[in-house]
Amino acid sequence: MTRPLFVLLVALTAAFPSQALSPDLLALRESMLAGYYAASPYSSMWYWADWYVDNTWTGETLGTLDAPFTNIQTAIVMAGASNFAANTINVRDTGIPYEGPLVFRNMNALRLRGYGGRPTIRYSGAVGAHTIMSGTNYNLASAYACMPPAQVGLENLRIENHTTASGEWYCADVQTWVTWEYKYTGMPERLRYGITNVIFDGAGRNSGVRLRDLDQGHMVPWGIPYANFHTSLVQGCVFARCKTGVRIMSMQCARVAYNWFISNDLGVTAVEMTNGPYKRAYDTIHVGYNVFAWCAQDGIRGGIYSNLVYYNNTFFACGGTGTLFNAGAFASYGKAGLYNNIFYANGAAWVADPADTNLLAAGHNMYWANAATTGWEAFGTPAYFTNPLFVSVDYGDPTLFLCPELNGPADVPGFGGATFLGARAPIPEPAAAVVACLLLLLPRRR
């Protein structure tokens, strides 16, 4: 490690402490999603019913907007009384956090959506528990052991886990999926049971989301695998103070996109190594357009599996490597990939097992001010070794934070049709933007 780079990294760490969470995370989310995802009313044809809930404690149990439930777990049980119930449970923000945990049983397909603000659902008990959990099939003594696992959608919520119990606990431990039916979805995707617009806070000791495969551990009667839906999506969320932001269990078809990972120990991990009869090797996992800032360890830790692709991410001041590839298996879906990423002032950029270079493709990545070199920086072409020229590195300015300058070094075509490198679109420098606005105000001459 050279002395100047080490001094720069120390200065950045001091300037942006790991627990500096003063800006409104909602503002970060809105800035991040500008131009990509516009929340709109979801088609009623997707759902059989809406079940309204107030997160207060007055005791009513009528599921209407005028006379809502006040116990969310009761509403979940009622809404899921019919198997495969496709219901939305609308939780109104009353300013009073709702204490979990909440459990969705097997055979349910339910969506939990906040309205009237951003309701908080948290767990603070001394006994270890996840704040929100899908029903699972692992207990063969359960009456639901051979039923499809709960499919849970989460939207417009704040989910916290404050338990002090030992062990690995999550804000949400769920199976989730998104439909690709063209009749209902476009680009960007319109979710059915994905996770979007949620703030996850692990209180510095617990994790954000454990994303389980819909097929894990599951067999329907007569031994036929249930594999109709297995596309999972986590999009437009903020993960703050989590031990791990998103842990992807062994699965096929998942996308983690347009999220912010702020002050987590580890951003995203996909290193499940155990594959059995009901657990599959990773295939087609896309992690793109995410911001990883001040991760104490690595931004992404994942195996080189078939079509495990990391693209257009920005890794900023992470203590470990931006990306760590472990050895993995290669199948027929395509190579693992690392494209269009910016690695800025991390402990190191990325590293992989030398034996797996034939399983990995890389290119169009940019490196600047990383404290140590690993030798992998020149793997894949082109590779850029220049300052991306961010408009701002001030976390208190979410509109400009980590946006590269318009026409700057990161404003170049990337792999796969991307028009820029990193997670955020280039914008003019503030001074240039002011000049542009003044020019627009000048009277036009004919």
C-alpha positions as CSV (number, residue, x, y, z in Angstrom):
1,M,0.0,0.0,0.0
2,T,1.5,3.3,-1.0
3,R,1.6,6.1,1.6
4,P,-0.5,8.7,-0.4
5,L,-3.3,6.2,-1.1
6,F,-3.3,5.1,2.5
7,V,-3.6,8.7,3.7
8,L,-6.4,9.3,1.3
9,L,-8.4,6.3,2.5
10,V,-7.9,7.3,6.1
11,A,-9.1,10.9,5.3
12,L,-12.2,9.5,3.5
13,T,-13.0,7.2,6.4
14,A,-12.8,10.1,8.8
15,A,-14.9,12.3,6.6
16,F,-17.6,9.7,6.2
17,P,-18.0,7.7,9.5
18,S,-19.7,4.4,9.2
19,Q,-22.6,5.4,11.4
20,A,-23.2,8.8,9.7
21,L,-26.9,8.3,8.9
22,S,-28.1,11.9,9.3
23,P,-29.7,12.4,5.8
24,D,-33.2,11.3,5.2
25,L,-32.9,7.8,3.7
26,L,-36.1,8.4,1.8
27,A,-34.5,11.3,0.0
28,L,-31.7,8.9,-1.0
29,R,-34.1,6.4,-2.3
30,E,-36.1,8.9,-4.3
31,S,-32.9,10.3,-5.8
32,M,-31.6,6.9,-6.7
33,L,-34.8,5.8,-8.4
34,A,-35.3,9.0,-10.4
35,G,-35.9,8.1,-14.0
36,Y,-36.1,4.4,-13.3
37,Y,-39.0,3.4,-11.2
38,A,-42.2,5.4,-10.7
39,A,-44.6,3.9,-8.2
40,S,-48.1,3.6,-9.6
41,P,-51.3,2.0,-8.5
42,Y,-51.2,-1.7,-9.0
43,S,-53.8,-3.4,-11.1
44,S,-56.6,-4.8,-9.0
45,M,-56.8,-7.8,-11.3
46,W,-53.6,-9.1,-9.6
47,Y,-55.2,-9.4,-6.2
48,W,-58.3,-11.0,-4.9
49,A,-58.8,-8.5,-2.0
50,D,-57.2,-5.7,0.1
51,W,-57.0,-6.1,3.8
52,Y,-56.5,-2.8,5.7
53,V,-54.5,-2.6,8.9
54,D,-53.7,0.2,11.3
55,N,-50.5,-0.4,13.2
56,T,-52.0,0.7,16.6
57,W,-53.3,-1.4,19.4
58,T,-57.0,-0.6,19.9
59,G,-58.3,-4.0,19.2
60,E,-60.7,-3.7,16.2
61,T,-60.6,-6.8,13.9
62,L,-62.6,-5.6,10.9
63,G,-60.7,-5.7,7.6
64,T,-61.9,-2.6,5.9
65,L,-60.5,0.9,5.3
66,D,-63.0,2.5,7.6
67,A,-62.7,-0.2,10.3
68,P,-59.3,-1.7,9.9
69,F,-57.5,-4.5,11.7
70,T,-55.0,-3.3,14.4
71,N,-53.1,-6.5,14.6
72,I,-51.1,-7.2,11.4
73,Q,-50.5,-10.9,12.2
74,T,-54.3,-11.4,12.6
75,A,-54.8,-9.7,9.2
76,I,-52.1,-12.0,7.6
77,V,-53.9,-15.1,9.0
78,M,-57.3,-13.9,7.8
79,A,-56.0,-12.8,4.4
80,G,-54.3,-16.2,3.9
81,A,-57.2,-18.3,5.1
82,S,-57.6,-19.6,1.6
83,N,-54.5,-21.3,0.2
84,F,-52.6,-19.3,-2.5
85,A,-54.6,-16.2,-1.4
86,A,-53.4,-13.3,-3.5
87,N,-54.1,-10.5,-1.1
88,T,-52.6,-7.1,-0.3
89,I,-52.4,-6.2,3.3
90,N,-52.3,-2.4,3.5
91,V,-50.6,-1.0,6.6
92,R,-51.3,2.6,7.5
93,D,-48.5,4.7,9.0
94,T,-49.9,6.0,12.3
95,G,-46.5,7.0,13.6
96,I,-46.4,4.1,16.1
97,P,-44.0,1.3,15.2
98,Y,-45.6,-2.2,15.1
99,E,-43.7,-4.8,17.1
100,G,-43.2,-8.1,15.2
101,P,-42.3,-10.8,14.4
102,L,-44.7,-11.5,11.6
103,V,-45.0,-14.9,10.0
104,F,-46.5,-15.8,6.6
105,R,-47.5,-19.5,6.5
106,N,-46.9,-21.8,3.6
107,M,-49.4,-21.7,0.7
108,N,-49.8,-17.9,1.1
109,A,-48.9,-15.3,-1.6
110,L,-49.4,-12.0,0.2
111,R,-48.1,-8.5,-0.1
112,L,-47.5,-6.2,2.8
113,R,-47.7,-2.6,1.6
114,G,-47.4,0.7,3.6
115,Y,-49.6,3.7,2.9
116,G,-50.2,7.1,4.3
117,G,-46.5,7.4,5.0
118,R,-43.9,4.7,5.8
119,P,-45.0,2.5,8.6
120,T,-42.3,0.9,10.8
121,I,-42.3,-2.8,11.6
122,R,-39.7,-3.9,14.1
123,Y,-38.6,-6.6,16.4
124,S,-36.9,-5.8,19.7
125,G,-37.4,-9.0,21.7
126,A,-34.7,-10.7,23.8
127,V,-35.5,-14.0,22.1
128,G,-33.9,-14.2,18.6
129,A,-36.4,-13.9,15.7
130,H,-36.6,-12.4,12.3
131,T,-38.9,-9.4,12.0
132,I,-40.7,-10.8,9.0
133,M,-40.5,-14.5,7.9
134,S,-41.9,-16.7,5.2
135,G,-43.4,-20.0,6.2
136,T,-40.9,-22.7,5.3
137,N,-41.0,-26.3,4.5
138,Y,-38.1,-27.6,6.5
139,N,-40.1,-29.0,9.4
140,L,-41.4,-32.2,7.9
141,A,-43.7,-32.7,10.9
142,S,-45.6,-29.6,9.8
143,A,-49.0,-29.9,8.2
144,Y,-47.6,-27.6,5.5
145,A,-44.4,-29.5,4.9
146,C,-45.3,-30.4,1.3
147,M,-46.9,-27.2,0.4
148,P,-45.3,-24.3,-1.6
149,P,-43.5,-21.8,0.7
150,A,-45.1,-18.4,1.5
151,Q,-44.4,-15.8,-1.2
152,V,-44.1,-12.5,0.4
153,G,-44.1,-9.0,-1.1
154,L,-42.9,-6.0,0.9
155,E,-43.4,-2.4,-0.2
156,N,-43.1,1.1,1.2
157,L,-42.1,0.1,4.7
158,R,-39.4,0.5,7.3
159,I,-38.3,-2.8,8.8
160,E,-36.0,-3.0,11.8
161,N,-34.5,-5.8,13.9
162,H,-33.1,-4.7,17.2
163,T,-32.9,-8.1,19.0
164,T,-29.8,-8.6,21.2
165,A,-30.1,-12.3,21.0
166,S,-27.0,-14.2,19.7
167,G,-27.3,-15.8,16.2
168,E,-28.0,-14.6,12.7
169,W,-31.3,-12.6,12.6
170,Y,-32.8,-10.6,9.7
171,C,-35.3,-7.9,9.2
172,A,-36.9,-10.2,6.6
173,D,-36.3,-13.9,5.9
174,V,-38.5,-14.5,2.9
175,Q,-39.2,-16.1,-0.4
176,T,-40.4,-13.6,-3.0
177,W,-41.0,-13.5,-6.7
178,V,-41.8,-11.2,-9.5
179,T,-44.0,-12.0,-12.6
180,W,-42.6,-11.5,-16.0
181,E,-46.0,-11.8,-17.8
182,Y,-46.0,-9.1,-20.5
183,K,-49.7,-8.5,-19.9
184,Y,-48.9,-7.1,-16.5
185,T,-45.3,-6.0,-16.6
186,G,-43.1,-3.7,-18.6
187,M,-39.7,-2.2,-18.2
188,P,-39.1,-1.4,-15.5
189,E,-40.8,-4.4,-13.9
190,R,-44.2,-4.0,-12.1
191,L,-43.9,-6.2,-9.1
192,R,-46.2,-8.9,-7.8
193,Y,-44.4,-10.1,-4.7
194,G,-41.0,-8.4,-4.9
195,I,-39.4,-6.2,-2.3
196,T,-39.3,-2.5,-3.2
197,N,-39.0,0.9,-1.6
198,V,-38.2,-0.5,1.9
199,I,-35.7,0.8,4.4
200,F,-34.0,-2.0,6.4
201,D,-32.2,-1.2,9.6
202,G,-30.3,-3.9,11.4
203,A,-29.3,-1.7,14.4
204,G,-25.6,-2.5,13.7
205,R,-25.9,-6.1,14.8
206,N,-28.5,-7.8,12.6
207,S,-29.0,-8.3,8.9
208,G,-31.4,-7.0,6.2
209,V,-32.8,-9.6,3.9
210,R,-32.2,-13.3,3.5
211,L,-33.6,-14.1,0.1
212,R,-34.6,-17.7,-0.1
213,D,-35.2,-19.8,-3.2
214,L,-38.8,-20.5,-3.8
215,D,-37.9,-24.1,-4.5
216,Q,-35.6,-24.7,-1.5
217,G,-36.4,-27.8,0.4
218,H,-39.8,-28.1,-1.3
219,M,-41.5,-31.1,-2.9
220,V,-45.2,-31.2,-3.7
221,P,-47.0,-34.5,-3.3
222,W,-45.9,-37.3,-5.6
223,G,-42.3,-36.0,-5.6
224,I,-42.7,-33.5,-8.3
225,P,-40.6,-30.3,-7.7
226,Y,-42.6,-27.1,-7.6
227,A,-40.6,-24.8,-9.9
228,N,-43.1,-22.6,-11.6
229,F,-42.0,-19.3,-10.0
230,H,-38.4,-18.7,-8.9
231,T,-37.6,-15.1,-9.9
232,S,-36.8,-12.9,-6.9
233,L,-36.3,-9.2,-6.9
234,V,-35.0,-6.7,-4.3
235,Q,-35.2,-3.2,-5.8
236,G,-35.2,0.4,-4.7
237,C,-34.4,-0.3,-1.1
238,V,-32.0,1.2,1.5
239,F,-30.0,-1.1,3.8
240,A,-28.5,0.7,6.8
241,R,-26.4,-0.6,9.7
242,C,-26.9,-4.2,8.7
243,K,-24.5,-7.0,9.4
244,T,-25.3,-8.3,5.8
245,G,-27.5,-6.3,3.6
246,V,-28.8,-9.0,1.3
247,R,-27.9,-12.7,1.6
248,I,-28.9,-14.7,-1.5
249,M,-29.4,-18.3,-0.7
250,S,-28.6,-20.9,-3.5
251,M,-31.2,-20.2,-6.2
252,Q,-32.0,-19.4,-9.7
253,C,-33.1,-16.1,-11.2
254,A,-32.7,-13.2,-8.7
255,R,-32.1,-9.5,-9.2
256,V,-30.8,-7.1,-6.7
257,A,-30.9,-3.6,-8.3
258,Y,-31.1,0.1,-7.6
259,N,-30.4,-0.2,-3.9
260,W,-28.3,1.7,-1.4
261,F,-26.1,-0.2,1.0
262,I,-24.9,2.4,3.6
263,S,-22.7,1.5,6.6
264,N,-23.2,-2.3,6.5
265,D,-20.6,-4.8,7.4
266,L,-21.2,-6.6,4.1
267,G,-23.4,-5.5,1.3
268,V,-24.5,-8.5,-0.7
269,T,-23.4,-12.1,-0.3
270,A,-24.1,-15.2,-2.5
271,V,-21.7,-17.8,-1.2
272,E,-24.0,-20.7,-0.2
273,M,-21.9,-23.7,-1.1
274,T,-24.1,-26.6,-0.1
275,N,-26.2,-28.0,-2.9
276,G,-28.5,-30.9,-2.2
277,P,-31.6,-32.5,-3.8
278,Y,-33.7,-29.5,-3.1
279,K,-31.0,-26.8,-3.1
280,R,-29.6,-25.6,-6.5
281,A,-26.4,-24.0,-7.5
282,Y,-26.7,-20.3,-8.3
283,D,-27.8,-19.4,-11.8
284,T,-28.8,-16.1,-13.3
285,I,-28.1,-13.7,-10.4
286,H,-27.9,-10.1,-11.4
287,V,-26.7,-7.4,-9.0
288,G,-26.7,-4.0,-10.7
289,Y,-27.0,-0.2,-10.2
290,N,-26.3,-0.5,-6.5
291,V,-24.3,1.9,-4.3
292,F,-22.1,0.3,-1.7
293,A,-20.7,3.0,0.7
294,W,-18.6,2.4,3.9
295,C,-19.1,-1.4,4.1
296,A,-16.8,-2.4,6.9
297,Q,-15.9,-5.6,4.9
298,D,-16.7,-6.3,1.3
299,G,-19.3,-4.7,-1.0
300,I,-20.2,-8.0,-2.6
301,R,-19.0,-11.5,-1.7
302,G,-20.0,-14.1,-4.2
303,G,-19.0,-17.3,-6.0
304,I,-18.2,-17.6,-9.7
305,Y,-21.3,-19.4,-10.7
306,S,-23.1,-19.6,-13.9
307,N,-24.4,-16.2,-15.0
308,L,-23.7,-14.5,-11.6
309,V,-23.2,-11.0,-13.0
310,Y,-22.3,-7.8,-11.1
311,Y,-22.7,-4.7,-13.3
312,N,-23.0,-0.9,-12.9
313,N,-22.3,-0.8,-9.2
314,T,-20.4,1.9,-7.3
315,F,-18.1,0.7,-4.4
316,F,-17.1,3.7,-2.3
317,A,-14.8,3.6,0.8
318,C,-15.4,-0.1,1.7
319,G,-13.0,-1.5,4.2
320,G,-12.4,-4.7,2.4
321,T,-12.6,-5.5,-1.3
322,G,-15.4,-4.1,-3.5
323,T,-16.0,-7.6,-4.8
324,L,-14.7,-10.9,-3.7
325,F,-15.2,-13.9,-5.9
326,N,-14.9,-17.4,-4.5
327,A,-14.5,-20.6,-6.4
328,G,-17.7,-22.0,-7.9
329,A,-19.3,-24.1,-10.6
330,F,-19.9,-23.3,-14.2
331,A,-23.1,-24.5,-16.0
332,S,-24.7,-23.7,-19.3
333,Y,-26.3,-20.3,-18.7
334,G,-23.3,-18.2,-19.3
335,K,-20.1,-16.9,-17.6
336,A,-20.1,-14.9,-14.4
337,G,-19.4,-11.3,-15.1
338,L,-18.0,-8.0,-13.7
339,Y,-18.9,-5.0,-15.8
340,N,-19.2,-1.2,-15.7
341,N,-18.3,-0.9,-12.0
342,I,-16.5,1.9,-10.2
343,F,-14.1,1.0,-7.4
344,Y,-13.2,4.1,-5.4
345,A,-11.1,4.4,-2.3
346,N,-11.8,0.8,-1.0
347,G,-9.3,-1.4,0.8
348,A,-9.0,-3.1,-2.6
349,A,-11.0,-3.4,-5.7
350,W,-11.7,-7.1,-6.3
351,V,-10.1,-10.5,-6.3
352,A,-10.9,-14.0,-7.5
353,D,-9.6,-17.5,-7.3
354,P,-6.9,-17.8,-10.0
355,A,-8.2,-21.3,-11.0
356,D,-11.5,-19.8,-12.0
357,T,-10.5,-17.2,-14.6
358,N,-12.0,-19.2,-17.4
359,L,-15.4,-18.9,-15.6
360,L,-15.3,-15.1,-15.3
361,A,-15.6,-12.3,-17.8
362,A,-14.8,-8.7,-16.9
363,G,-14.5,-5.3,-18.6
364,H,-15.3,-1.6,-18.5
365,N,-14.4,-1.3,-14.8
366,M,-12.9,1.9,-13.3
367,Y,-10.4,2.0,-10.4
368,W,-9.2,5.0,-8.3
369,A,-7.6,5.5,-5.0
370,N,-8.0,1.9,-3.7
371,A,-5.5,1.4,-0.9
372,A,-4.1,-1.9,-2.2
373,T,-3.8,-3.6,-5.6
374,T,-4.7,-7.3,-6.0
375,G,-3.4,-7.9,-9.6
376,W,-7.0,-8.4,-10.9
377,E,-7.5,-4.8,-11.9
378,A,-6.2,-5.3,-15.4
379,F,-8.3,-8.5,-15.9
380,G,-10.7,-7.9,-18.7
381,T,-10.7,-5.0,-21.1
382,P,-11.0,-2.1,-21.2
383,A,-10.0,-1.2,-17.6
384,Y,-9.9,2.5,-16.6
385,F,-7.4,3.8,-14.0
386,T,-8.7,7.4,-13.5
387,N,-10.7,9.5,-11.1
388,P,-14.4,9.1,-12.0
389,L,-14.9,12.8,-10.9
390,F,-17.9,12.5,-8.7
391,V,-20.0,15.7,-8.5
392,S,-20.1,15.2,-4.8
393,V,-18.8,12.7,-2.2
394,D,-20.9,14.4,0.5
395,Y,-23.4,11.9,1.9
396,G,-25.5,14.8,3.1
397,D,-26.4,15.7,-0.5
398,P,-28.3,12.6,-1.8
399,T,-29.1,14.2,-5.1
400,L,-25.4,14.6,-6.1
401,F,-23.7,11.9,-4.0
402,L,-21.5,9.7,-6.1
403,C,-23.0,11.0,-9.4
404,P,-20.1,11.2,-11.9
405,E,-19.7,14.4,-13.9
406,L,-21.4,14.8,-17.2
407,N,-18.9,14.2,-20.0
408,G,-16.4,13.0,-17.3
409,P,-14.3,9.9,-17.3
410,A,-17.2,7.7,-16.1
411,D,-19.6,9.1,-18.7
412,V,-18.6,6.6,-21.4
413,P,-20.3,3.6,-23.0
414,G,-20.0,0.4,-21.1
415,F,-20.7,-3.3,-21.6
416,G,-24.2,-4.4,-22.6
417,G,-25.4,-1.1,-23.9
418,A,-24.9,0.8,-20.6
419,T,-24.3,4.5,-21.3
420,F,-22.2,5.2,-18.3
421,L,-20.1,3.4,-15.6
422,G,-21.1,3.0,-12.0
423,A,-24.5,3.1,-10.3
424,R,-25.7,6.6,-10.9
425,A,-26.2,8.6,-14.0
426,P,-23.8,11.5,-14.8
427,I,-25.0,15.0,-14.1
428,P,-23.5,18.4,-14.6
429,E,-21.3,19.9,-12.0
430,P,-23.2,22.3,-9.7
431,A,-21.6,25.4,-11.2
432,A,-22.3,24.2,-14.7
433,A,-25.8,23.3,-13.8
434,V,-26.4,26.9,-12.5
435,V,-25.0,28.3,-15.8
436,A,-27.3,26.1,-17.8
437,C,-30.3,27.2,-15.8
438,L,-29.4,30.9,-16.3
439,L,-29.1,30.3,-20.1
440,L,-32.6,28.8,-20.2
441,L,-34.0,31.9,-18.6
442,L,-32.5,34.2,-21.2
443,P,-35.1,35.5,-23.7
444,R,-35.0,33.7,-27.0
445,R,-34.4,35.6,-30.2
446,R,-36.3,34.7,-33.3
